[in-house]
Amino acid sequence: MNARLVPASLFAVAIGLSAAVPAQAAEHQVVVEKYAFSPMELRIKRGDTVTWVNNEKRVSHSVLLIGRNEESERFFPGEKWSRAFPEAGRFEYRCGPHPEMLGVVIVAE
C-alpha cells in the first residue's frame, strides 16, 4: 500500500463528512404582550428553536399547538417557554386561556 494515498483518502472522507453536517440551529423569540403574540407569523428553518417570552404585567399565557394535542404549561410575567421544531410544516397555535390570541410558526426545510 502506498503511504501517500492513505492521507489523501482520509482527507477526502473528512471533506465528505463535513459537507453532510447541517448548519447550526437558530433561536427565535416571540414576545407575548398586550394579549398578542409578536411576531404573529414566524418563519424559521427546520431544527430551529422558538422561545415565547411573557412580557405582560399580571397575566399568564400558554402556547397550544392547534391540532397537535400539545400545550405548554402556563408561563407567568417574566417567564418563558421554548420548543424546538425538528420537522418542516405549518404550526398554528393559540393561547390556551385566551383563544383569541393566535400565531403561526412556519418551518421550512
Beta strands, then each sheet from edge to edge (+ up, - down):
strand 1: 27-32
strand 2: 37-38
strand 3: 41-45
strand 4: 49-54
strand 5: 64-65
strand 6: 70-71
strand 7: 80-84
strand 8: 89-94
strand 9: 102-108
sheet 1: 2+ 1- 4- 7+
sheet 2: 3+ 9+ 8- 5+ 6-
end
